[in-house]
Amino acid sequence: AQTVTQSQPEMSVQEAETVTLSCTYDTSENNYYLFWYKQPPSRQMILVIRQEAYKQQNATENRFSVNFQKAAKSFSLKISDSQLGDTAMYFCAFMKHGSSNTGKLIFGQGTTLQVKP
Amino acid sequence: SQTIHQWPATLVQPVGSPLSLECTVEGTSNPNLYWYRQAAGRGLQLLFYSVGIGQISSEVPQNLSASRPQDRQFILSSKKLLLSDSGFYLCAWSVRQAYTDTQYFGPGTRLTVL
């Protein structure tokens, strides 16, 4: 079974600085997808970034980028130029690829990020 | 553009009462639909998913059930709520494409069972 681990329950960063959130996962699958979702105080889950395991290039979305290390099963999220609106809980998630996939997202426990002015 | 709605936003129910949570999607056809539950301060757990009208698969055995009476409507129900059913319930949709597509979440329903 797949598992996702986020070892940092809470983090804080000063506004305009850079912060990196860690995520590791365990799977025997070769083809899969990884996601970072953001859950602000409103509690709606918002997609931040997505990575396909077969792609060697790290995904980027504006100020958000990932460091995907497939061999190490590591998928960290870097937030550059942190803004107050980035304050939220961040979840790393895993999804299998292929015909046996049910679309089930496996979530980590989350990291609460506070951006301080 | 696609939007997903959930209601009610919050609900307080006594133990043993019935439950009905509704989720609807606009702006897309034939979506995959999902129900997740989030316990306080934790990640999400998939409860049900559906690839079409009347097609429901359960991931976790429990006293909850799901139904999909229309293409873009997904309902989560219970005949008798338990205290352990309290939590935050999120509906999600994705393009029907062998499941391997990004899931987009609704605003959620906070359920408190007393």
Interface residues (C-beta under 8 A of the other chain):
Chain A: V4 Y33 F35 Y37 S42 R43 Q44 M45 I46 L47 R50 F91 A93 M95 K96 H97 G98 S99 N101 T102 G103 K104 L105 F107 G108 Q109 G110
Chain B: N32 Y34 Y36 G41 R42 G43 L44 Q45 L46 Y49 S57 E59 F88 L90 A92 S94 A98 Y99 T100 D101 T102 Q103 Y104 F105 G106 P107 G108 R110
